[in-house]
Amino acid sequence: MIPIQSEAEFLAVRDLGKTFSGRSGFMKGATPPVRAVDGVTFSIRRAETLALVGESGCGKSTLGRLLLRLIEPSDGDVRVDNKSLMSLASHEMRAMRSRMQMIFQDPYGSLSPRRSIAQIISEPLEVFGIAKTRSERRDRVAELLTQVGLSPSFMDRYPRQFSGGQRQRIGIARAISLNPEFIVADEPVSALDVSVQAQIVNLMQDLQEKRRFAYLFIAHDLSVVRHVADRVAVMYLGRIVELGPKNRVYDQPSHPYTQALLSAVPEPDPDAPKKRIILMGDVPSPANIPSGCSFHTRCPIASSICRSERPPLAETTPGHYAACHFAKPNPIPA
Ligand code: SF4
């Protein structure tokens, strides 16, 4: 069992789950409920970057939104400072929101096209009464634009006048405007040109170093994750199947799904020997999750126990967990 919650941790999640109810329809037929997040337990330490990886549709974005209570969980708990977010009254939750922010994937859709950059960035300052006058807010926006590498002279322009990378910088300025302790970054670079991705990742890391906040960095690109993460959590069909320090997960992955994902990451040296693990079949529907280990329909080493018994997320070496009946303790190299 993953221990919860120590002083060093900002946030802890226990048995968190979300089921989206199905629809019944006369014309289009009924759709079954979807279990998007299922029994997730982990914590996020202060000032660390925990990367959350997995294929699209595995529940990563839903999990990120559950942590900020942008959507309500169906079961389980999220705790900050040892207090359940679910128990907070609306005014307490509002105050908590200033400590936890989000950077969105789509720098085109996440900024209102009708609002100037100054209005977009100063909105949280206004809502939380941090800068009371217009001139205070403009001064603060100028500072924030400088911190994200944009000229303060841009503040009266509109989002359409900026490139994707510049828009993501504006989204980052908005996210850090309240000095948060924790940011959920939901695929923050996947919509950007490869040439711009490294600049945005470097900016995010510089800001974290200066301001000491924690990230949940949601991504499907394992090359980017290797660059930013302290720890890595791998998600498959709504569950965390592996969690551990980055170097342990990358160098000695315990779960067959992680091993397959990593085998597809190109090596910097094209001549380096690497065996690609090809997974069979498609990811099953989250509306119809396989019995036992939900990965058994694609796992190259599945056996009969995998079809009937769900493996718990168990510690293989200190701080490194895997949900597989056959995950073995990995010796830590001397
Ligand atoms: Fe594969 Fe079985 Fe391990 Fe699941 S429990 S990952 S099916 S070996």
Residues whose N, C-alpha, C, O or C-beta is under 5 A from the ligand:
A	BS01	SF4	P256 C293 F295 H296 C299 I301 A302 S303 C306 P311 A323 C324 H325 F326
